[in-house]
Amino acid sequence: MEDMKAALAAKGYDLVDQPGGDDSDSDDGLPGRIPSLEPSVAREKGNEAFKAGKYDKAIKYWQGGLKSILSSLCSGPQAMSDVSLSELDLTLNLNIAMAYMKKNDFESAERSVEKALARRDALPPHQITKALYRKASAQRSMHRLEECLETLKDLLGVEATHAAALQMQQEVDREWARQCREQKKNLKKMFSKLGDEDKEQQQKIRSERAEARLRCAVCWTEDDVNSEAFELGEAPACDGADWGMAFSRTVLWAIEQFSVEGRACLSREAQSASMWFVGASSTCELRFLQAKTLMTRLPHVQSLELVLLGFLGELDPDNKRVPDPKADGVPQGITRTKLDDGRCISLQLIKGALQDALAKELKPGSVATEPVAAEAQPGEEDAAAAAKANSKVHEGSAEVCEGTVKEEIPVEVVPPSLCIIAHPQLHRYFTDFFPALSWLIQHDVPTVVIGASEPDPSWRQDEVLLKAAGAHIVVGKRECPYPMCLPDNPSVKKCNHIIGFLGGKAVERERLTKIKLELLAQDYSVR
């Protein structure tokens, strides 16, 4: 044992001597253990060590006295009410706290004071104020000024005229006020720096989006809404009175939105383009799609192919199929029109679903082409006249090349530059659109879904339904600057918003029923 002590002492350990007598625990003889000392002896030895600057040794002695007090307190309830023991316990803990403060270990000092105050109810006021003052001193040293002020408030509640506490309170008040000013100043600098960084980041994003708009094939005119200003909330949407202009410009705006999101579907270098309108009807696409509006704003495109697929009617409130009123007048074949500037437009109207058209009309060479006609004005009386008129004014050409289709379609078909699904009411026609959505997802076709405002639920749930079908959303739902507003109620709009997707992981047809049940369980309306 002596050899071990000598070795530890040689390494700088300040060991507490084991006092003689029978009042120590059986293991107190081991080096480093806290010996149990009679409190008065512990206090005296600790004071001597403290005066000699041996703070660790003083702490050990005083802790030895606390160990003896703890043994006494465990003797029964009578000891718990012994004021002398409580005062000894407080004195030794406060002495330990002072030793820790000398060592600049203020956290340990505070813990020792807390131990001293554990039996506060059994202590006289002067002892309580002494403990609270030492606690406040430790907190001040740790710069926890707000807590220090709370402790001093507690102290002055016990002794309102405590001179040292009042003096410290004044000093800490000033320090706390100065600290608050400094913190406010530093926070202002920090937020200013963050604000500058945010501004730089925002400016960078704006620049990137502006560059993307310049690379996009769409060139707006001075009569159109400034896209960037609308995005920033600095420009209003159009009045929505001209439904043809609204619908056609919504298609163009969707092209631009794919571009600003980094998924350009039609760049300024493109000389040909193709657009498929899936789920088309004679009352919307055939009536309102303005070829001239498209061609005017796509000046670099030399040939444009427009394909309108659908004309299958709609469901009435009783879920009975009502035929499209002009479906029988849909002209067959492809109509090609050459504009005065030499650019060409082709228009093909197909009655049926996309999956059927892929196997028939969209197969290369499957449809006869009419001779190129001179430009004519759009008609509004019947479907055929409107179709020919629309085809003339549309811009861009789409090559019909070979591209891989699914197994059930042996002939290769090139997907379009963009697919548009206008006002599909997915909540009512989800099953009908599911095969088309799957094909578009599988073939990475940039697709925009145009939705209406309330009472149509498309704003609330179409994005969810598309994700359920496996679509990867690229253009999150956003309000459109070109709505089609009802004359008697401008708050009710078609072309209210768009959602764009590109690719994803198409869900197998066998899972469709399960998907719809899951959506219904989440309170989404779907049929």
Beta strands, then each sheet from edge to edge (+ up, - down):
strand 1: 272-280
strand 2: 303-310
strand 3: 314-315
strand 4: 321-322
strand 5: 334-338
strand 6: 344-351
strand 7: 418-422
strand 8: 447-451
strand 9: 471-479
strand 10: 484-486
strand 11: 489-494
strand 12: 497-504
sheet 1: 5+ 6- 2- 1- 7- 8- 12+ 9-
sheet 2: 3+ 4-
sheet 3: 10+ 11-
end
